[in-house]
Amino acid sequence: MLLAEQIHCLCAPLGLNSMATHWSMIAEQSIKQEQSYGEFLLTLLKHEHAHRDERTRTIYDRLAGFPARKELNSFDFKFATGVPKQQITELSALSFIERNENVVLLGPSGVGKTHLAIGLGLKAVQAKKKTRFVTAADLMLQLATAKRQNKLKQYMTRAIMTPKLLIIDEIGYLPFGREEANLFFNVIAKRYERGSIILTSNLSFGQWPSTFADDATLTAAMLDRLLHHSHVLQLNGDSYRLKDKMRSGTIPE
């Protein structure tokens, strides 16, 4: 068996895929640069490490379920003057995730809440933090289905507790019934001080009971946990979503 085939066969069961593919090229470069055996091995291991990191990011990105790719650097803060850029910049360092803190983005429709939430989520994925994006309506549907199938515990473990960052978009667009409100409270309670949540809503906190089955007691208990360690950003301004149409003249400014 040729040397290359032997190396490939030994690398495969160890999961050293990049090493199996690129060792020859790296060896040639090391010879040209007159590197020692140790330097060659270090370069080879760094290449494998970088490959694994990129593969992890790709997997996390796919599993996150982002509805679109909206990077923070593409957000137009000059247009969205009611968005606190300084706070967003600080949050993009992701230290809030390490501290299991939450981020709540409040504001009217179109000011960029979802864009910012996705942008922070993409930052988390690039930092190799498991992330999940879900709308509130889809979350409720999935929770109700899991409960009906007697799989709620498994769903909570896999979909709610496994992500380091859970993004729940569009709280308040659809009202929840009593059972749905209880299920959502369970999500917040389970992740309290154990994992970060980014949540977006078009409603002020005083309007939240109307979304959660008009249960002021449950809503208060939920907000107590959600806001205990949190960053609340109130977004204002014109519709970010319509800015391009206004600029192109499709609709009047």
C-alpha positions in Angstrom: 0.0 0.0 0.0 1.3 3.4 -0.9 2.3 5.9 1.8 -0.5 8.3 0.9 -3.0 5.5 1.2 -1.7 4.3 4.5 -1.9 7.9 5.9 -5.4 8.3 4.6 -6.5 4.9 6.2 -5.1 5.9 9.5 -6.5 9.4 9.5 -10.1 8.4 8.6 -11.1 6.5 11.8 -9.6 9.4 13.8 -11.7 12.0 12.0 -8.6 13.8 10.7 -10.1 14.5 7.4 -8.2 17.7 6.6 -4.9 16.2 7.6 -5.5 13.2 5.3 -6.2 15.6 2.4 -3.7 18.3 2.9 -0.6 16.7 4.6 1.3 16.3 1.3 0.8 20.0 0.3 1.8 21.1 3.8 4.8 18.8 3.7 6.0 20.3 0.5 5.6 23.8 1.9 7.5 22.8 5.0 10.4 21.4 3.0 10.6 24.6 0.9 10.7 26.7 4.1 13.2 24.4 5.7 10.9 23.8 8.7 11.8 21.2 11.4 9.6 18.1 11.9 8.0 19.8 14.9 7.1 22.9 12.9 5.7 20.7 10.1 3.5 18.8 12.7 2.4 22.1 14.3 1.4 23.5 10.9 -0.5 20.3 10.1 -2.4 20.4 13.4 -3.3 24.0 13.0 -4.7 23.3 9.6 -6.8 20.4 11.0 -8.0 22.6 13.9 -9.0 25.4 11.5 -10.9 22.9 9.3 -12.8 21.6 12.3 -13.7 25.1 13.5 -15.1 26.0 10.1 -17.0 22.7 9.9 -18.5 23.4 13.3 -19.6 26.9 12.2 -21.2 25.5 9.1 -23.2 22.9 11.0 -24.3 25.4 13.7 -25.3 27.9 11.0 -27.4 25.2 9.3 -29.0 24.0 12.5 -29.8 27.6 13.8 -32.7 27.9 11.3 -32.2 31.6 10.4 -34.8 32.7 7.9 -32.3 34.9 6.1 -28.7 36.0 6.5 -28.7 39.5 8.0 -25.3 40.5 9.2 -24.8 43.3 11.7 -22.4 45.1 9.4 -25.2 45.4 6.8 -27.5 47.2 9.2 -28.0 50.8 8.2 -27.7 52.7 11.5 -27.7 56.0 9.6 -31.2 55.4 8.5 -32.3 53.6 11.8 -31.5 56.6 14.0 -33.7 55.2 16.7 -31.6 52.1 17.2 -28.9 52.3 19.9 -25.8 51.5 17.9 -23.5 51.6 21.0 -25.5 49.0 22.8 -25.7 46.7 19.8 -21.9 47.0 19.3 -21.4 46.1 23.0 -23.7 43.1 22.7 -21.9 41.9 19.5 -19.0 41.0 21.8 -21.3 38.2 23.1 -20.3 38.5 26.7 -24.0 38.5 27.6 -24.2 34.9 26.4 -21.3 33.8 28.7 -23.2 35.4 31.6 -26.5 33.8 30.6 -28.1 37.2 30.2 -31.1 38.0 27.9 -31.6 40.7 25.2 -35.1 42.1 24.6 -35.6 44.2 21.5 -38.8 46.2 21.6 -40.2 48.5 19.0 -42.8 49.0 16.2 -42.9 46.8 13.1 -40.1 47.4 10.6 -37.4 49.1 12.7 -35.0 46.2 12.4 -35.6 44.0 15.5 -35.4 40.7 13.5 -32.3 41.9 11.6 -30.5 42.7 14.8 -31.5 39.5 16.4 -30.3 37.4 13.4 -27.1 39.5 13.3 -26.3 38.7 16.9 -27.2 35.1 16.3 -24.8 34.9 13.3 -22.1 36.4 15.5 -22.8 33.6 18.1 -22.5 30.9 15.4 -19.2 32.3 14.2 -18.0 32.1 17.8 -19.1 28.4 17.8 -22.0 28.8 20.1 -25.0 26.7 19.5 -27.9 29.0 18.4 -31.5 28.5 17.5 -33.9 31.0 15.8 -37.6 30.4 16.0 -40.7 32.7 15.7 -43.0 32.7 18.7 -45.8 31.3 16.6 -43.7 28.3 15.4 -42.4 27.7 18.9 -45.9 27.5 20.3 -46.9 25.1 17.5 -43.9 22.9 18.2 -44.4 22.9 22.0 -48.1 22.0 21.6 -47.3 19.2 19.2 -44.6 17.8 21.5 -47.0 17.9 24.5 -49.8 16.2 22.5 -47.3 13.4 21.5 -46.1 13.1 25.1 -42.6 14.2 24.0 -42.5 17.6 25.7 -39.6 16.7 28.0 -37.5 15.5 25.0 -38.4 18.6 23.0 -37.4 20.9 25.9 -34.1 19.2 26.3 -33.2 19.1 22.6 -34.7 22.4 21.2 -34.9 24.7 24.3 -32.0 23.8 26.6 -29.3 22.6 24.1 -28.8 26.0 22.3 -26.5 28.4 24.1 -28.5 31.2 22.5 -32.2 30.9 21.8 -33.8 33.6 19.6 -37.6 34.0 19.8 -38.9 36.4 17.3 -42.2 38.3 17.1 -43.8 38.0 20.5 -47.1 39.8 20.4 -48.1 39.4 16.8 -50.4 36.5 17.7 -52.1 36.0 21.1 -51.6 32.8 23.0 -54.2 30.7 24.6 -54.0 29.5 28.2 -52.1 26.3 27.5 -49.7 28.1 25.1 -49.0 30.8 27.7 -48.1 28.2 30.2 -45.8 26.4 27.8 -44.1 29.7 26.9 -43.6 30.5 30.6 -42.0 27.0 31.0 -39.5 27.9 28.3 -38.5 31.1 30.1 -38.4 29.4 33.5 -36.2 26.5 32.2 -33.6 28.8 30.6 -33.6 31.2 33.6 -29.9 31.7 34.5 -29.0 28.7 32.4 -29.0 30.1 28.8 -29.4 33.3 27.0 -32.5 34.4 25.1 -32.9 37.2 22.5 -36.5 38.1 22.2 -38.2 40.6 19.9 -41.7 42.2 20.4 -43.7 45.0 19.0 -45.5 45.4 22.3 -44.4 47.3 25.4 -44.2 45.2 28.6 -47.5 46.6 29.8 -49.2 45.1 26.8 -47.8 41.6 27.2 -50.7 40.2 29.3 -53.0 40.6 26.3 -50.7 38.2 24.4 -50.5 35.7 27.3 -54.2 34.8 27.7 -54.8 38.0 29.7 -53.0 36.4 32.7 -51.3 39.2 34.5 -49.9 37.0 37.2 -48.3 34.6 34.8 -46.9 37.4 32.6 -45.5 39.2 35.7 -43.8 36.0 36.8 -42.4 35.4 33.3 -41.1 39.0 33.0 -39.5 38.7 36.4 -37.3 35.9 35.2 -36.8 37.3 31.7 -35.7 40.7 32.8 -33.7 39.8 35.9 -30.5 39.6 33.9 -31.3 41.4 30.7 -30.5 44.2 28.3 -33.7 45.9 27.1 -33.4 48.0 23.9 -36.2 50.2 22.9 -36.0 50.8 19.1 -37.8 53.7 17.5 -37.9 55.4 14.1 -39.2 54.9 10.6 -39.6 51.4 9.1 -36.2 50.0 8.2 -37.9 47.5 6.0 -39.4 50.2 3.7 -36.2 52.3 3.5 -35.1 50.9 0.1 -38.6 51.4 -1.4 -38.6 55.0 -0.2 -35.2 55.7 -1.5 -36.0 54.2 -4.9 -39.2 56.2 -5.1 -41.4 53.1 -5.2 -43.4 54.7 -2.3 -43.3 58.4 -1.3 -41.1 59.4 1.7 
